[in-house]
C-alpha cells in the first residue's frame, strides 16, 4: 500500500455538546457527511434496522454518527419515524472489514457496510424528511467510497501505534 498522509478536515465535530465524552483531546476529523443513516444488523429479523440518521464523522480513532433527533412534524411523517438525540460510535479496533456500496434490504439505497465485532453497520443516505436538511434525498453518496478508503488507511495507522 502506498504511503498515506491523511489531511484532517477543518470541521468542528458537533455531538450535541457532548464532544468531551466521545472524543480525545487530540482527535482529528478526516471525513464528514451530513444526512447518513446508521442501520445495524438485527439477527432476529435477519435484516438491518435503522437506528439513527444524522451527521457522520470519521476521526483518526473511530466512526461517529450524531443524530440530533429532529423531533418535529417532518420526522413524525418520515418513513423511519422519530428519534431521540444520540451518538453512535464504532472504534477502529472493533471494525473487522469494510464493504463498498452494498444495497441491502431497501434495494434502492446504497452505502458501505462496516463489519464489526458485535453488530454490523450499514451507512446509506438518510431518507428522513426534516426541515433544514443539508442534502437532497438520494440513493447513494459518491463520497462514501472515499470514506471507506480513509477508514482502511486510518485503521492501519492505528494498528501501527
C-alpha positions in Angstrom: 0.0 0.0 0.0 1.4 3.4 -0.9 2.3 6.0 1.8 -0.9 7.7 3.1 -0.5 11.1 4.6 -4.0 11.9 5.9 -5.1 15.5 5.9 -7.5 16.4 8.7 -10.5 18.5 7.8 -11.2 21.8 9.4 -14.6 20.5 10.6 -15.9 21.1 14.1 -17.4 17.9 15.3 -20.9 18.5 16.7 -22.1 15.8 19.0 -24.8 17.9 20.8 -22.4 19.4 23.3 -21.1 16.0 24.5 -17.8 16.1 22.5 -15.6 15.6 25.5 -17.2 12.3 26.4 -16.7 10.7 23.0 -13.5 12.5 21.7 -9.9 12.5 22.8 -8.3 16.0 23.1 -6.0 15.4 20.1 -8.6 13.6 17.9 -9.0 14.9 14.3 -11.7 14.6 11.7 -10.9 13.1 8.3 -14.3 12.6 6.8 -17.7 14.3 7.3 -21.1 13.7 5.7 -24.5 15.0 6.6 -27.7 13.0 6.3 -26.4 9.5 6.7 -28.5 6.7 8.2 -27.0 4.1 10.6 -28.5 0.7 10.2 -27.5 -2.2 12.5 -27.9 -5.9 11.8 -30.8 -7.4 13.7 -30.3 -11.2 13.8 -33.9 -11.9 14.9 -35.2 -10.3 11.7 -32.2 -11.3 9.5 -32.2 -7.7 8.3 -30.8 -4.3 9.0 -32.9 -1.9 11.2 -32.4 1.9 11.0 -31.1 3.0 14.4 -30.3 6.7 13.7 -29.8 9.4 11.0 -27.6 12.4 11.1 -24.0 13.7 10.6 -21.3 11.1 10.1 -17.7 11.8 11.2 -14.6 9.6 10.7 -11.8 10.6 13.1 -8.3 9.2 13.4 -9.7 6.7 16.0 -13.4 6.0 15.3 -16.6 6.4 13.2 -19.2 8.6 14.9 -22.8 9.5 13.9 -24.6 12.3 15.7 -28.4 12.1 15.4 -29.9 15.3 16.8 -33.3 13.6 16.7 -35.1 16.2 14.6 -38.1 15.9 16.8 -40.6 17.8 14.8 -43.5 17.2 12.4 -41.1 16.4 9.5 -39.7 13.3 11.2 -43.0 12.2 12.5 -44.1 12.0 8.8 -40.9 10.3 7.8 -40.6 6.6 6.8 -38.1 6.0 9.6 -40.0 7.7 12.3 -38.8 10.0 15.1 -35.6 9.5 17.2 -34.1 10.9 20.4 -30.8 12.7 20.2 -28.0 10.2 20.3 -24.4 9.5 19.4 -23.3 6.1 17.9 -19.7 5.1 17.6 -17.5 2.3 16.2 -13.9 2.3 17.3 -11.5 1.1 14.6 -10.4 -1.8 16.8 -14.0 -3.2 16.5 -14.2 -2.9 12.7 -13.0 -6.2 11.1 -14.0 -5.4 7.4 -15.5 -2.7 5.2 -17.5 -3.3 2.1 -18.2 -0.7 -0.6 -21.7 0.4 -1.6 -23.9 -2.5 -0.6 -27.5 -2.5 -1.4 -29.2 -4.2 1.5 -32.9 -4.7 2.3 -34.1 -1.5 0.7 -32.7 -2.2 -2.7 -32.6 1.4 -3.9 -30.3 2.6 -1.0 -26.6 2.1 -1.4 -23.9 2.6 1.2 -20.9 1.0 2.8 -21.1 -1.8 5.4 -18.8 -1.9 8.4 -18.5 -5.4 9.6 -17.8 -5.1 13.3 -17.3 -7.2 16.4 -20.9 -7.3 17.8 -23.2 -5.7 15.3 -22.5 -4.8 11.6 -23.4 -1.3 10.5 -24.7 -0.1 7.1 -24.4 3.6 6.2 -26.6 4.6 3.3 -28.0 8.1 2.7 -30.8 9.1 5.1 -34.4 9.0 3.7 -35.7 11.1 6.6 -37.6 14.2 5.7 -37.0 17.2 8.0 -36.8 20.9 7.9 -33.3 22.4 7.1 -32.0 19.1 5.6 -28.5 19.7 4.2 -28.7 17.3 1.2 -31.5 16.2 -1.1 -32.8 12.7 -0.6 -30.7 10.4 -2.8 -30.0 6.7 -3.0 -26.2 7.0 -2.8 -23.4 9.4 -1.7 -20.5 9.0 -4.0 -18.2 10.4 -1.3 -18.8 7.4 0.8 -16.4 5.3 -1.3 -13.7 7.8 -0.2 -14.8 7.3 3.4 -14.2 3.5 3.2 -10.7 4.1 1.9 -10.0 6.6 4.7 -11.2 4.1 7.3 -8.9 1.4 5.8 -5.9 3.7 5.9 -6.6 5.1 9.3 -7.2 1.7 10.8 -3.8 0.6 9.5 -2.1 3.7 11.1 -3.9 2.9 14.4 -2.7 -0.7 14.4 0.9 0.6 14.0 0.6 2.9 17.0 
